[in-house]
């Protein structure tokens, strides 16, 4: 397994990409735009990123870290309150939705497997634990369940759909600002 050496230039390119993604969206996250904003030559990223997609993978990696951190922090905060698995699932789903609303460009990039697959960063091995988090909570809510993984997939697809609608502001058309009741309902459906 190779390790990626951190350097000021590499870090600056990734951070510039994150900022550009947040401000202008995935469609404008070109290598030329990143290098222009970072103030470096068009060829400078090649030292650290053999392809544009490998730079996108490094940018996505920061988003995965942020999302994982949110889910872990929320879990730690709630566990101190001895919350039930159903409530933990609801809170995890709400954290997921919050991330999508706050970082729509990053949210879109994280699920562009057509761009990121094989681009480096071990993204799949780092994103699967996020799904496993939901599966573990379903197992805690219904110990011994033989279909916890299938139910976690169904729950995640529902939550991901809501997150996508939230990230693209499509839910604004419905006047749905507080998604908590809807998320609670979705969680209950998948636990029953």
Order of alpha helices (4+ residues) and beta strands (2+ residues): alpha-alpha-alpha-alpha-alpha-alpha-alpha-alpha-alpha
